[in-house]
Amino acid sequence: MCIKHTVCVYCRTAGGIADEEVVAFGDSGNDIEMVKQAGYGFAMANAAEAVKAVAGYHAPHNNDEGVLAIIDKALKGEAPFA
């Protein structure tokens, strides 16, 4: 199990946060479990194919501030956060 996923599980458990409330972004193999577990698991446009295959959502390339674009959508209540 990946350390990122383990830390996410610990934080969710300690904070009483449901998987459905978690947003995770990934681009490489060590992000797969974290992206799969999150309610909103995003693969970056530059992600490895294995990450894209398990992600429920996709974000723009990290060089195009893809995480910021998704955070903006979340703050505005736009899909998929509507």
PyMOL Python script that loads the backbone (N, CA, C, O; Angstrom):
from pymol import cmd

cmd.read_pdbstr("""\
ATOM      1  N   MET A   1       0.850  -1.179   0.000  1.00  0.00           N
ATOM      2  CA  MET A   1       0.000   0.000   0.000  1.00  0.00           C
ATOM      3  C   MET A   1       0.895   1.242   0.000  1.00  0.00           C
ATOM      4  O   MET A   1       1.911   1.284   0.694  1.00  0.00           O
ATOM      5  N   CYS A   2       0.522   2.212  -0.754  1.00  0.00           N
ATOM      6  CA  CYS A   2       1.289   3.448  -0.911  1.00  0.00           C
ATOM      7  C   CYS A   2       1.170   4.334   0.323  1.00  0.00           C
ATOM      8  O   CYS A   2       0.120   4.367   0.965  1.00  0.00           O
ATOM      9  N   ILE A   3       2.221   5.039   0.652  1.00  0.00           N
ATOM     10  CA  ILE A   3       2.220   5.921   1.821  1.00  0.00           C
ATOM     11  C   ILE A   3       1.198   7.043   1.666  1.00  0.00           C
ATOM     12  O   ILE A   3       0.576   7.440   2.651  1.00  0.00           O
ATOM     13  N   LYS A   4       1.009   7.557   0.467  1.00  0.00           N
ATOM     14  CA  LYS A   4       0.013   8.621   0.259  1.00  0.00           C
ATOM     15  C   LYS A   4      -1.375   8.117   0.626  1.00  0.00           C
ATOM     16  O   LYS A   4      -2.133   8.806   1.309  1.00  0.00           O
ATOM     17  N   HIS A   5      -1.701   6.925   0.176  1.00  0.00           N
ATOM     18  CA  HIS A   5      -3.001   6.340   0.484  1.00  0.00           C
ATOM     19  C   HIS A   5      -3.133   6.103   1.986  1.00  0.00           C
ATOM     20  O   HIS A   5      -4.180   6.384   2.568  1.00  0.00           O
ATOM     21  N   THR A   6      -2.095   5.596   2.605  1.00  0.00           N
ATOM     22  CA  THR A   6      -2.107   5.328   4.046  1.00  0.00           C
ATOM     23  C   THR A   6      -2.338   6.608   4.839  1.00  0.00           C
ATOM     24  O   THR A   6      -3.120   6.613   5.789  1.00  0.00           O
ATOM     25  N   VAL A   7      -1.678   7.677   4.467  1.00  0.00           N
ATOM     26  CA  VAL A   7      -1.855   8.964   5.152  1.00  0.00           C
ATOM     27  C   VAL A   7      -3.272   9.484   4.945  1.00  0.00           C
ATOM     28  O   VAL A   7      -3.886  10.004   5.877  1.00  0.00           O
ATOM     29  N   CYS A   8      -3.791   9.347   3.738  1.00  0.00           N
ATOM     30  CA  CYS A   8      -5.169   9.790   3.475  1.00  0.00           C
ATOM     31  C   CYS A   8      -6.167   9.019   4.326  1.00  0.00           C
ATOM     32  O   CYS A   8      -7.099   9.607   4.874  1.00  0.00           O
ATOM     33  N   VAL A   9      -5.979   7.712   4.440  1.00  0.00           N
ATOM     34  CA  VAL A   9      -6.874   6.901   5.267  1.00  0.00           C
ATOM     35  C   VAL A   9      -6.790   7.348   6.716  1.00  0.00           C
ATOM     36  O   VAL A   9      -7.814   7.490   7.384  1.00  0.00           O
ATOM     37  N   TYR A  10      -5.586   7.570   7.204  1.00  0.00           N
ATOM     38  CA  TYR A  10      -5.414   8.014   8.589  1.00  0.00           C
ATOM     39  C   TYR A  10      -6.118   9.356   8.827  1.00  0.00           C
ATOM     40  O   TYR A  10      -6.834   9.512   9.817  1.00  0.00           O
ATOM     41  N   CYS A  11      -5.921  10.300   7.947  1.00  0.00           N
ATOM     42  CA  CYS A  11      -6.527  11.629   8.105  1.00  0.00           C
ATOM     43  C   CYS A  11      -8.045  11.561   8.039  1.00  0.00           C
ATOM     44  O   CYS A  11      -8.734  12.218   8.819  1.00  0.00           O
ATOM     45  N   ARG A  12      -8.566  10.767   7.109  1.00  0.00           N
ATOM     46  CA  ARG A  12     -10.020  10.623   7.011  1.00  0.00           C
ATOM     47  C   ARG A  12     -10.585   9.999   8.280  1.00  0.00           C
ATOM     48  O   ARG A  12     -11.597  10.459   8.808  1.00  0.00           O
ATOM     49  N   THR A  13      -9.937   8.965   8.760  1.00  0.00           N
ATOM     50  CA  THR A  13     -10.411   8.278   9.959  1.00  0.00           C
ATOM     51  C   THR A  13     -10.339   9.192  11.171  1.00  0.00           C
ATOM     52  O   THR A  13     -11.296   9.290  11.939  1.00  0.00           O
ATOM     53  N   ALA A  14      -9.217   9.854  11.343  1.00  0.00           N
ATOM     54  CA  ALA A  14      -9.028  10.746  12.494  1.00  0.00           C
ATOM     55  C   ALA A  14      -9.988  11.924  12.459  1.00  0.00           C
ATOM     56  O   ALA A  14     -10.424  12.402  13.506  1.00  0.00           O
ATOM     57  N   GLY A  15     -10.318  12.391  11.273  1.00  0.00           N
ATOM     58  CA  GLY A  15     -11.183  13.555  11.137  1.00  0.00           C
ATOM     59  C   GLY A  15     -12.644  13.226  10.905  1.00  0.00           C
ATOM     60  O   GLY A  15     -13.477  14.125  10.793  1.00  0.00           O
ATOM     61  N   GLY A  16     -12.958  11.943  10.832  1.00  0.00           N
ATOM     62  CA  GLY A  16     -14.339  11.552  10.586  1.00  0.00           C
ATOM     63  C   GLY A  16     -14.834  11.976   9.220  1.00  0.00           C
ATOM     64  O   GLY A  16     -15.996  12.353   9.070  1.00  0.00           O
ATOM     65  N   ILE A  17     -13.972  11.918   8.226  1.00  0.00           N
ATOM     66  CA  ILE A  17     -14.308  12.355   6.873  1.00  0.00           C
ATOM     67  C   ILE A  17     -14.622  11.133   6.011  1.00  0.00           C
ATOM     68  O   ILE A  17     -13.842  10.181   5.973  1.00  0.00           O
ATOM     69  N   ALA A  18     -15.745  11.160   5.332  1.00  0.00           N
ATOM     70  CA  ALA A  18     -16.145  10.062   4.451  1.00  0.00           C
ATOM     71  C   ALA A  18     -15.343  10.099   3.152  1.00  0.00           C
ATOM     72  O   ALA A  18     -14.942  11.166   2.687  1.00  0.00           O
ATOM     73  N   ASP A  19     -15.117   8.924   2.577  1.00  0.00           N
ATOM     74  CA  ASP A  19     -14.406   8.847   1.294  1.00  0.00           C
ATOM     75  C   ASP A  19     -15.044   9.755   0.247  1.00  0.00           C
ATOM     76  O   ASP A  19     -14.344  10.359  -0.566  1.00  0.00           O
ATOM     77  N   GLU A  20     -16.367   9.848   0.269  1.00  0.00           N
ATOM     78  CA  GLU A  20     -17.093  10.637  -0.723  1.00  0.00           C
ATOM     79  C   GLU A  20     -16.781  12.124  -0.646  1.00  0.00           C
ATOM     80  O   GLU A  20     -17.057  12.867  -1.588  1.00  0.00           O
ATOM     81  N   GLU A  21     -16.209  12.560   0.465  1.00  0.00           N
ATOM     82  CA  GLU A  21     -15.893  13.973   0.654  1.00  0.00           C
ATOM     83  C   GLU A  21     -14.451  14.318   0.275  1.00  0.00           C
ATOM     84  O   GLU A  21     -14.041  15.474   0.373  1.00  0.00           O
ATOM     85  N   VAL A  22     -13.692  13.325  -0.153  1.00  0.00           N
ATOM     86  CA  VAL A  22     -12.263  13.513  -0.417  1.00  0.00           C
ATOM     87  C   VAL A  22     -12.018  13.769  -1.899  1.00  0.00           C
ATOM     88  O   VAL A  22     -12.589  13.106  -2.764  1.00  0.00           O
ATOM     89  N   VAL A  23     -11.153  14.750  -2.171  1.00  0.00           N
ATOM     90  CA  VAL A  23     -10.690  15.036  -3.529  1.00  0.00           C
ATOM     91  C   VAL A  23      -9.203  14.691  -3.568  1.00  0.00           C
ATOM     92  O   VAL A  23      -8.430  15.157  -2.731  1.00  0.00           O
ATOM     93  N   ALA A  24      -8.811  13.878  -4.537  1.00  0.00           N
ATOM     94  CA  ALA A  24      -7.403  13.491  -4.675  1.00  0.00           C
ATOM     95  C   ALA A  24      -6.981  13.669  -6.132  1.00  0.00           C
ATOM     96  O   ALA A  24      -7.769  13.464  -7.054  1.00  0.00           O
ATOM     97  N   PHE A  25      -5.737  14.049  -6.312  1.00  0.00           N
ATOM     98  CA  PHE A  25      -5.164  14.242  -7.641  1.00  0.00           C
ATOM     99  C   PHE A  25      -3.952  13.337  -7.787  1.00  0.00           C
ATOM    100  O   PHE A  25      -3.148  13.216  -6.863  1.00  0.00           O
ATOM    101  N   GLY A  26      -3.820  12.704  -8.941  1.00  0.00           N
ATOM    102  CA  GLY A  26      -2.684  11.825  -9.146  1.00  0.00           C
ATOM    103  C   GLY A  26      -2.185  11.843 -10.569  1.00  0.00           C
ATOM    104  O   GLY A  26      -2.910  12.162 -11.512  1.00  0.00           O
ATOM    105  N   ASP A  27      -0.900  11.483 -10.694  1.00  0.00           N
ATOM    106  CA  ASP A  27      -0.329  11.404 -12.037  1.00  0.00           C
ATOM    107  C   ASP A  27       0.616  10.216 -12.217  1.00  0.00           C
ATOM    108  O   ASP A  27       1.037   9.935 -13.339  1.00  0.00           O
ATOM    109  N   SER A  28       0.954   9.516 -11.137  1.00  0.00           N
ATOM    110  CA  SER A  28       1.871   8.390 -11.284  1.00  0.00           C
ATOM    111  C   SER A  28       1.378   7.185 -10.486  1.00  0.00           C
ATOM    112  O   SER A  28       0.411   7.269  -9.729  1.00  0.00           O
ATOM    113  N   GLY A  29       2.062   6.077 -10.674  1.00  0.00           N
ATOM    114  CA  GLY A  29       1.643   4.822 -10.084  1.00  0.00           C
ATOM    115  C   GLY A  29       1.447   4.839  -8.578  1.00  0.00           C
ATOM    116  O   GLY A  29       0.594   4.124  -8.053  1.00  0.00           O
ATOM    117  N   ASN A  30       2.231   5.651  -7.881  1.00  0.00           N
ATOM    118  CA  ASN A  30       2.085   5.691  -6.424  1.00  0.00           C
ATOM    119  C   ASN A  30       0.841   6.446  -5.977  1.00  0.00           C
ATOM    120  O   ASN A  30       0.585   6.549  -4.777  1.00  0.00           O
ATOM    121  N   ASP A  31       0.075   6.970  -6.903  1.00  0.00           N
ATOM    122  CA  ASP A  31      -1.164   7.687  -6.590  1.00  0.00           C
ATOM    123  C   ASP A  31      -2.416   6.842  -6.826  1.00  0.00           C
ATOM    124  O   ASP A  31      -3.517   7.271  -6.479  1.00  0.00           O
ATOM    125  N   ILE A  32      -2.274   5.671  -7.399  1.00  0.00           N
ATOM    126  CA  ILE A  32      -3.427   4.878  -7.829  1.00  0.00           C
ATOM    127  C   ILE A  32      -4.394   4.571  -6.688  1.00  0.00           C
ATOM    128  O   ILE A  32      -5.591   4.828  -6.819  1.00  0.00           O
ATOM    129  N   GLU A  33      -3.912   4.033  -5.586  1.00  0.00           N
ATOM    130  CA  GLU A  33      -4.809   3.669  -4.485  1.00  0.00           C
ATOM    131  C   GLU A  33      -5.508   4.894  -3.907  1.00  0.00           C
ATOM    132  O   GLU A  33      -6.690   4.833  -3.569  1.00  0.00           O
ATOM    133  N   MET A  34      -4.797   5.986  -3.793  1.00  0.00           N
ATOM    134  CA  MET A  34      -5.365   7.227  -3.269  1.00  0.00           C
ATOM    135  C   MET A  34      -6.477   7.737  -4.185  1.00  0.00           C
ATOM    136  O   MET A  34      -7.544   8.122  -3.707  1.00  0.00           O
ATOM    137  N   VAL A  35      -6.237   7.740  -5.483  1.00  0.00           N
ATOM    138  CA  VAL A  35      -7.216   8.221  -6.460  1.00  0.00           C
ATOM    139  C   VAL A  35      -8.439   7.298  -6.487  1.00  0.00           C
ATOM    140  O   VAL A  35      -9.569   7.775  -6.590  1.00  0.00           O
ATOM    141  N   LYS A  36      -8.224   5.988  -6.397  1.00  0.00           N
ATOM    142  CA  LYS A  36      -9.331   5.036  -6.393  1.00  0.00           C
ATOM    143  C   LYS A  36     -10.219   5.208  -5.168  1.00  0.00           C
ATOM    144  O   LYS A  36     -11.440   5.090  -5.271  1.00  0.00           O
ATOM    145  N   GLN A  37      -9.630   5.481  -4.023  1.00  0.00           N
ATOM    146  CA  GLN A  37     -10.374   5.551  -2.768  1.00  0.00           C
ATOM    147  C   GLN A  37     -11.160   6.853  -2.619  1.00  0.00           C
ATOM    148  O   GLN A  37     -12.212   6.867  -1.980  1.00  0.00           O
ATOM    149  N   ALA A  38     -10.677   7.915  -3.186  1.00  0.00           N
ATOM    150  CA  ALA A  38     -11.304   9.229  -3.010  1.00  0.00           C
ATOM    151  C   ALA A  38     -12.657   9.295  -3.704  1.00  0.00           C
ATOM    152  O   ALA A  38     -12.859   8.694  -4.759  1.00  0.00           O
ATOM    153  N   GLY A  39     -13.564  10.021  -3.104  1.00  0.00           N
ATOM    154  CA  GLY A  39     -14.863  10.240  -3.723  1.00  0.00           C
ATOM    155  C   GLY A  39     -14.727  10.967  -5.048  1.00  0.00           C
ATOM    156  O   GLY A  39     -15.478  10.711  -5.989  1.00  0.00           O
ATOM    157  N   TYR A  40     -13.776  11.864  -5.114  1.00  0.00           N
ATOM    158  CA  TYR A  40     -13.463  12.603  -6.335  1.00  0.00           C
ATOM    159  C   TYR A  40     -11.993  12.352  -6.656  1.00  0.00           C
ATOM    160  O   TYR A  40     -11.122  13.131  -6.267  1.00  0.00           O
ATOM    161  N   GLY A  41     -11.728  11.270  -7.361  1.00  0.00           N
ATOM    162  CA  GLY A  41     -10.360  10.918  -7.730  1.00  0.00           C
ATOM    163  C   GLY A  41     -10.057  11.413  -9.127  1.00  0.00           C
ATOM    164  O   GLY A  41     -10.651  10.953 -10.102  1.00  0.00           O
ATOM    165  N   PHE A  42      -9.131  12.355  -9.222  1.00  0.00           N
ATOM    166  CA  PHE A  42      -8.769  12.980 -10.495  1.00  0.00           C
ATOM    167  C   PHE A  42      -7.425  12.480 -10.994  1.00  0.00           C
ATOM    168  O   PHE A  42      -6.465  12.384 -10.229  1.00  0.00           O
ATOM    169  N   ALA A  43      -7.363  12.165 -12.267  1.00  0.00           N
ATOM    170  CA  ALA A  43      -6.096  11.912 -12.949  1.00  0.00           C
ATOM    171  C   ALA A  43      -5.741  13.182 -13.704  1.00  0.00           C
ATOM    172  O   ALA A  43      -6.581  13.765 -14.391  1.00  0.00           O
ATOM    173  N   MET A  44      -4.525  13.593 -13.575  1.00  0.00           N
ATOM    174  CA  MET A  44      -4.048  14.749 -14.317  1.00  0.00           C
ATOM    175  C   MET A  44      -3.912  14.369 -15.799  1.00  0.00           C
ATOM    176  O   MET A  44      -3.716  13.197 -16.121  1.00  0.00           O
ATOM    177  N   ALA A  45      -4.015  15.340 -16.684  1.00  0.00           N
ATOM    178  CA  ALA A  45      -3.889  15.070 -18.121  1.00  0.00           C
ATOM    179  C   ALA A  45      -2.546  14.434 -18.451  1.00  0.00           C
ATOM    180  O   ALA A  45      -2.436  13.679 -19.417  1.00  0.00           O
ATOM    181  N   ASN A  46      -1.538  14.730 -17.663  1.00  0.00           N
ATOM    182  CA  ASN A  46      -0.210  14.172 -17.881  1.00  0.00           C
ATOM    183  C   ASN A  46       0.013  12.872 -17.119  1.00  0.00           C
ATOM    184  O   ASN A  46       1.141  12.383 -17.057  1.00  0.00           O
ATOM    185  N   ALA A  47      -1.039  12.305 -16.539  1.00  0.00           N
ATOM    186  CA  ALA A  47      -0.917  11.105 -15.714  1.00  0.00           C
ATOM    187  C   ALA A  47      -0.583   9.869 -16.540  1.00  0.00           C
ATOM    188  O   ALA A  47      -0.836   9.799 -17.743  1.00  0.00           O
ATOM    189  N   ALA A  48      -0.005   8.905 -15.844  1.00  0.00           N
ATOM    190  CA  ALA A  48       0.242   7.602 -16.447  1.00  0.00           C
ATOM    191  C   ALA A  48      -1.104   6.964 -16.796  1.00  0.00           C
ATOM    192  O   ALA A  48      -2.109   7.239 -16.141  1.00  0.00           O
ATOM    193  N   GLU A  49      -1.125   6.127 -17.808  1.00  0.00           N
ATOM    194  CA  GLU A  49      -2.374   5.485 -18.251  1.00  0.00           C
ATOM    195  C   GLU A  49      -3.020   4.682 -17.130  1.00  0.00           C
ATOM    196  O   GLU A  49      -4.247   4.608 -17.059  1.00  0.00           O
ATOM    197  N   ALA A  50      -2.227   4.085 -16.261  1.00  0.00           N
ATOM    198  CA  ALA A  50      -2.772   3.295 -15.150  1.00  0.00           C
ATOM    199  C   ALA A  50      -3.577   4.168 -14.193  1.00  0.00           C
ATOM    200  O   ALA A  50      -4.575   3.714 -13.632  1.00  0.00           O
ATOM    201  N   VAL A  51      -3.159   5.400 -14.004  1.00  0.00           N
ATOM    202  CA  VAL A  51      -3.895   6.332 -13.138  1.00  0.00           C
ATOM    203  C   VAL A  51      -5.176   6.767 -13.840  1.00  0.00           C
ATOM    204  O   VAL A  51      -6.241   6.806 -13.224  1.00  0.00           O
ATOM    205  N   LYS A  52      -5.077   7.091 -15.113  1.00  0.00           N
ATOM    206  CA  LYS A  52      -6.261   7.498 -15.877  1.00  0.00           C
ATOM    207  C   LYS A  52      -7.316   6.399 -15.878  1.00  0.00           C
ATOM    208  O   LYS A  52      -8.514   6.682 -15.873  1.00  0.00           O
ATOM    209  N   ALA A  53      -6.872   5.152 -15.883  1.00  0.00           N
ATOM    210  CA  ALA A  53      -7.792   4.020 -15.940  1.00  0.00           C
ATOM    211  C   ALA A  53      -8.629   3.883 -14.671  1.00  0.00           C
ATOM    212  O   ALA A  53      -9.757   3.394 -14.735  1.00  0.00           O
ATOM    213  N   VAL A  54      -8.105   4.304 -13.524  1.00  0.00           N
ATOM    214  CA  VAL A  54      -8.842   4.133 -12.261  1.00  0.00           C
ATOM    215  C   VAL A  54      -9.536   5.399 -11.796  1.00  0.00           C
ATOM    216  O   VAL A  54     -10.389   5.347 -10.911  1.00  0.00           O
ATOM    217  N   ALA A  55      -9.185   6.526 -12.376  1.00  0.00           N
ATOM    218  CA  ALA A  55      -9.754   7.806 -11.937  1.00  0.00           C
ATOM    219  C   ALA A  55     -11.180   7.968 -12.451  1.00  0.00           C
ATOM    220  O   ALA A  55     -11.501   7.616 -13.586  1.00  0.00           O
ATOM    221  N   GLY A  56     -12.014   8.508 -11.587  1.00  0.00           N
ATOM    222  CA  GLY A  56     -13.377   8.802 -11.996  1.00  0.00           C
ATOM    223  C   GLY A  56     -13.495  10.129 -12.712  1.00  0.00           C
ATOM    224  O   GLY A  56     -14.492  10.399 -13.382  1.00  0.00           O
ATOM    225  N   TYR A  57     -12.476  10.957 -12.567  1.00  0.00           N
ATOM    226  CA  TYR A  57     -12.492  12.311 -13.120  1.00  0.00           C
ATOM    227  C   TYR A  57     -11.122  12.635 -13.700  1.00  0.00           C
ATOM    228  O   TYR A  57     -10.124  11.986 -13.385  1.00  0.00           O
ATOM    229  N   HIS A  58     -11.096  13.653 -14.550  1.00  0.00           N
ATOM    230  CA  HIS A  58      -9.829  14.071 -15.163  1.00  0.00           C
ATOM    231  C   HIS A  58      -9.643  15.572 -15.002  1.00  0.00           C
ATOM    232  O   HIS A  58     -10.598  16.344 -15.082  1.00  0.00           O
ATOM    233  N   ALA A  59      -8.405  15.968 -14.774  1.00  0.00           N
ATOM    234  CA  ALA A  59      -8.037  17.369 -14.588  1.00  0.00           C
ATOM    235  C   ALA A  59      -7.054  17.775 -15.685  1.00  0.00           C
ATOM    236  O   ALA A  59      -6.378  16.924 -16.264  1.00  0.00           O
ATOM    237  N   PRO A  60      -6.979  19.063 -15.966  1.00  0.00           N
ATOM    238  CA  PRO A  60      -5.999  19.533 -16.948  1.00  0.00           C
ATOM    239  C   PRO A  60      -4.563  19.192 -16.519  1.00  0.00           C
ATOM    240  O   PRO A  60      -4.314  18.829 -15.370  1.00  0.00           O
ATOM    241  N   HIS A  61      -3.658  19.314 -17.440  1.00  0.00           N
ATOM    242  CA  HIS A  61      -2.227  19.048 -17.229  1.00  0.00           C
ATOM    243  C   HIS A  61      -1.705  19.870 -16.053  1.00  0.00           C
ATOM    244  O   HIS A  61      -2.147  20.995 -15.819  1.00  0.00           O
ATOM    245  N   ASN A  62      -0.762  19.291 -15.323  1.00  0.00           N
ATOM    246  CA  ASN A  62      -0.207  20.043 -14.184  1.00  0.00           C
ATOM    247  C   ASN A  62       0.510  21.311 -14.627  1.00  0.00           C
ATOM    248  O   ASN A  62       0.564  22.273 -13.860  1.00  0.00           O
ATOM    249  N   ASN A  63       1.056  21.346 -15.825  1.00  0.00           N
ATOM    250  CA  ASN A  63       1.702  22.571 -16.322  1.00  0.00           C
ATOM    251  C   ASN A  63       0.684  23.667 -16.644  1.00  0.00           C
ATOM    252  O   ASN A  63       1.041  24.836 -16.794  1.00  0.00           O
ATOM    253  N   ASP A  64      -0.576  23.275 -16.746  1.00  0.00           N
ATOM    254  CA  ASP A  64      -1.661  24.222 -17.016  1.00  0.00           C
ATOM    255  C   ASP A  64      -2.463  24.528 -15.756  1.00  0.00           C
ATOM    256  O   ASP A  64      -3.617  24.951 -15.832  1.00  0.00           O
ATOM    257  N   GLU A  65      -1.849  24.313 -14.604  1.00  0.00           N
ATOM    258  CA  GLU A  65      -2.487  24.561 -13.305  1.00  0.00           C
ATOM    259  C   GLU A  65      -3.788  23.770 -13.161  1.00  0.00           C
ATOM    260  O   GLU A  65      -4.820  24.305 -12.756  1.00  0.00           O
ATOM    261  N   GLY A  66      -3.710  22.483 -13.502  1.00  0.00           N
ATOM    262  CA  GLY A  66      -4.875  21.620 -13.472  1.00  0.00           C
ATOM    263  C   GLY A  66      -5.527  21.487 -12.103  1.00  0.00           C
ATOM    264  O   GLY A  66      -6.753  21.472 -12.003  1.00  0.00           O
ATOM    265  N   VAL A  67      -4.732  21.391 -11.057  1.00  0.00           N
ATOM    266  CA  VAL A  67      -5.302  21.286  -9.709  1.00  0.00           C
ATOM    267  C   VAL A  67      -6.058  22.568  -9.374  1.00  0.00           C
ATOM    268  O   VAL A  67      -7.159  22.514  -8.827  1.00  0.00           O
ATOM    269  N   LEU A  68      -5.486  23.697  -9.691  1.00  0.00           N
ATOM    270  CA  LEU A  68      -6.144  24.979  -9.435  1.00  0.00           C
ATOM    271  C   LEU A  68      -7.473  25.073 -10.176  1.00  0.00           C
ATOM    272  O   LEU A  68      -8.453  25.578  -9.627  1.00  0.00           O
ATOM    273  N   ALA A  69      -7.517  24.598 -11.403  1.00  0.00           N
ATOM    274  CA  ALA A  69      -8.758  24.629 -12.184  1.00  0.00           C
ATOM    275  C   ALA A  69      -9.862  23.842 -11.484  1.00  0.00           C
ATOM    276  O   ALA A  69     -11.015  24.273 -11.460  1.00  0.00           O
ATOM    277  N   ILE A  70      -9.513  22.695 -10.918  1.00  0.00           N
ATOM    278  CA  ILE A  70     -10.506  21.871 -10.228  1.00  0.00           C
ATOM    279  C   ILE A  70     -10.897  22.505  -8.896  1.00  0.00           C
ATOM    280  O   ILE A  70     -12.070  22.462  -8.524  1.00  0.00           O
ATOM    281  N   ILE A  71      -9.961  23.083  -8.179  1.00  0.00           N
ATOM    282  CA  ILE A  71     -10.285  23.783  -6.926  1.00  0.00           C
ATOM    283  C   ILE A  71     -11.231  24.941  -7.214  1.00  0.00           C
ATOM    284  O   ILE A  71     -12.178  25.161  -6.459  1.00  0.00           O
ATOM    285  N   ASP A  72     -10.996  25.679  -8.285  1.00  0.00           N
ATOM    286  CA  ASP A  72     -11.901  26.767  -8.680  1.00  0.00           C
ATOM    287  C   ASP A  72     -13.317  26.236  -8.914  1.00  0.00           C
ATOM    288  O   ASP A  72     -14.292  26.849  -8.479  1.00  0.00           O
ATOM    289  N   LYS A  73     -13.428  25.099  -9.598  1.00  0.00           N
ATOM    290  CA  LYS A  73     -14.740  24.500  -9.843  1.00  0.00           C
ATOM    291  C   LYS A  73     -15.411  24.116  -8.521  1.00  0.00           C
ATOM    292  O   LYS A  73     -16.613  24.320  -8.348  1.00  0.00           O
ATOM    293  N   ALA A  74     -14.643  23.568  -7.607  1.00  0.00           N
ATOM    294  CA  ALA A  74     -15.200  23.167  -6.313  1.00  0.00           C
ATOM    295  C   ALA A  74     -15.716  24.381  -5.549  1.00  0.00           C
ATOM    296  O   ALA A  74     -16.807  24.345  -4.979  1.00  0.00           O
ATOM    297  N   LEU A  75     -14.935  25.447  -5.538  1.00  0.00           N
ATOM    298  CA  LEU A  75     -15.338  26.652  -4.809  1.00  0.00           C
ATOM    299  C   LEU A  75     -16.560  27.325  -5.427  1.00  0.00           C
ATOM    300  O   LEU A  75     -17.332  27.985  -4.730  1.00  0.00           O
ATOM    301  N   LYS A  76     -16.735  27.156  -6.746  1.00  0.00           N
ATOM    302  CA  LYS A  76     -17.885  27.744  -7.434  1.00  0.00           C
ATOM    303  C   LYS A  76     -19.090  26.807  -7.441  1.00  0.00           C
ATOM    304  O   LYS A  76     -20.167  27.179  -7.908  1.00  0.00           O
ATOM    305  N   GLY A  77     -18.907  25.585  -6.921  1.00  0.00           N
ATOM    306  CA  GLY A  77     -19.998  24.620  -6.917  1.00  0.00           C
ATOM    307  C   GLY A  77     -20.348  24.083  -8.287  1.00  0.00           C
ATOM    308  O   GLY A  77     -21.490  23.696  -8.536  1.00  0.00           O
ATOM    309  N   GLU A  78     -19.365  24.057  -9.181  1.00  0.00           N
ATOM    310  CA  GLU A  78     -19.574  23.562 -10.540  1.00  0.00           C
ATOM    311  C   GLU A  78     -19.358  22.045 -10.578  1.00  0.00           C
ATOM    312  O   GLU A  78     -18.771  21.464  -9.665  1.00  0.00           O
ATOM    313  N   ALA A  79     -19.843  21.425 -11.646  1.00  0.00           N
ATOM    314  CA  ALA A  79     -19.677  19.987 -11.822  1.00  0.00           C
ATOM    315  C   ALA A  79     -18.201  19.608 -11.778  1.00  0.00           C
ATOM    316  O   ALA A  79     -17.375  20.332 -12.335  1.00  0.00           O
ATOM    317  N   PRO A  80     -17.852  18.533 -11.155  1.00  0.00           N
ATOM    318  CA  PRO A  80     -18.739  17.514 -10.600  1.00  0.00           C
ATOM    319  C   PRO A  80     -19.157  17.779  -9.144  1.00  0.00           C
ATOM    320  O   PRO A  80     -19.707  16.894  -8.488  1.00  0.00           O
ATOM    321  N   PHE A  81     -18.902  18.970  -8.649  1.00  0.00           N
ATOM    322  CA  PHE A  81     -19.160  19.269  -7.241  1.00  0.00           C
ATOM    323  C   PHE A  81     -20.531  19.904  -7.011  1.00  0.00           C
ATOM    324  O   PHE A  81     -20.851  20.285  -5.885  1.00  0.00           O
ATOM    325  N   ALA A  82     -21.332  20.022  -8.050  1.00  0.00           N
ATOM    326  CA  ALA A  82     -22.647  20.672  -7.947  1.00  0.00           C
ATOM    327  C   ALA A  82     -23.611  19.844  -7.115  1.00  0.00           C
ATOM    328  O   ALA A  82     -24.761  20.240  -6.925  1.00  0.00           O
TER     329      ALA A  82
END
""", "prot")
cmd.dss("prot")
cmd.show_as("cartoon", "prot")
cmd.util.cbc("prot")
cmd.orient("prot")
